[in-house]
Amino acid sequence: MRGNKWSLSSISPVTDKALAYLISVGIMGFGFWIVWVSSGSALMWLAGSAPVAVGLLSLSNEIRNTP
């Protein structure tokens, strides 16, 4: 067998988009989890809002670039 059987170029475009959406939603979910666990700490609310914002930006970028 020659080369790597599982390369990034072998992923279909649909799978690539689905994976990008799942990663974006996962980042947002992690941020929401931080906020939920923080129990009202202002610093943790701020720390949790950063991944939510990054996830939203990433998701909106993926949606905008959909052909």
One Martini backbone bead per residue (centre of mass of N, CA, C, O) as a GRO file, in nm:
protein
   67
    1MET     BB    1   0.096   0.037   0.023
    2ARG     BB    2   0.044   0.371  -0.074
    3GLY     BB    3   0.042   0.587   0.147
    4ASN     BB    4  -0.228   0.764   0.275
    5LYS     BB    5  -0.553   0.671   0.323
    6TRP     BB    6  -0.606   0.923   0.541
    7SER     BB    7  -0.672   1.203   0.392
    8LEU     BB    8  -0.793   1.520   0.345
    9SER     BB    9  -0.855   1.475   0.032
   10SER     BB   10  -1.069   1.224   0.094
   11ILE     BB   11  -1.274   1.421   0.183
   12SER     BB   12  -1.573   1.516   0.157
   13PRO     BB   13  -1.747   1.808   0.137
   14VAL     BB   14  -1.974   1.727   0.334
   15THR     BB   15  -1.791   1.629   0.564
   16ASP     BB   16  -1.635   1.890   0.597
   17LYS     BB   17  -1.879   2.067   0.679
   18ALA     BB   18  -1.978   1.897   0.918
   19LEU     BB   19  -1.715   1.922   1.080
   20ALA     BB   20  -1.717   2.231   1.102
   21TYR     BB   21  -1.987   2.254   1.252
   22LEU     BB   22  -1.914   2.074   1.497
   23ILE     BB   23  -1.678   2.243   1.597
   24SER     BB   24  -1.832   2.507   1.643
   25VAL     BB   25  -2.043   2.389   1.842
   26GLY     BB   26  -1.834   2.283   2.045
   27ILE     BB   27  -1.715   2.555   2.125
   28MET     BB   28  -1.982   2.675   2.225
   29GLY     BB   29  -2.043   2.454   2.436
   30PHE     BB   30  -1.796   2.508   2.611
   31GLY     BB   31  -1.874   2.798   2.687
   32PHE     BB   32  -2.148   2.729   2.816
   33TRP     BB   33  -2.027   2.542   3.030
   34ILE     BB   34  -1.858   2.753   3.178
   35VAL     BB   35  -2.099   2.933   3.255
   36TRP     BB   36  -2.262   2.713   3.409
   37VAL     BB   37  -2.029   2.643   3.622
   38SER     BB   38  -1.959   2.935   3.747
   39SER     BB   39  -2.191   3.061   3.928
   40GLY     BB   40  -2.152   3.398   3.872
   41SER     BB   41  -1.874   3.454   3.777
   42ALA     BB   42  -1.742   3.711   3.605
   43LEU     BB   43  -1.480   3.585   3.492
   44MET     BB   44  -1.618   3.326   3.374
   45TRP     BB   45  -1.810   3.470   3.185
   46LEU     BB   46  -1.581   3.590   3.016
   47ALA     BB   47  -1.439   3.317   2.949
   48GLY     BB   48  -1.703   3.190   2.811
   49SER     BB   49  -1.751   3.407   2.580
   50ALA     BB   50  -1.514   3.350   2.390
   51PRO     BB   51  -1.596   3.068   2.268
   52VAL     BB   52  -1.868   3.162   2.167
   53ALA     BB   53  -1.763   3.376   1.969
   54VAL     BB   54  -1.581   3.189   1.803
   55GLY     BB   55  -1.803   2.990   1.719
   56LEU     BB   56  -1.985   3.196   1.574
   57LEU     BB   57  -1.776   3.290   1.367
   58SER     BB   58  -1.721   3.013   1.244
   59LEU     BB   59  -2.013   2.946   1.162
   60SER     BB   60  -2.063   3.196   0.983
   61ASN     BB   61  -1.832   3.136   0.786
   62GLU     BB   62  -1.939   2.860   0.687
   63ILE     BB   63  -2.214   2.961   0.585
   64ARG     BB   64  -2.104   3.180   0.385
   65ASN     BB   65  -1.914   2.949   0.224
   66THR     BB   66  -2.156   2.824   0.102
   67PRO     BB   67  -2.253   2.719  -0.222
   0.00000   0.00000   0.00000
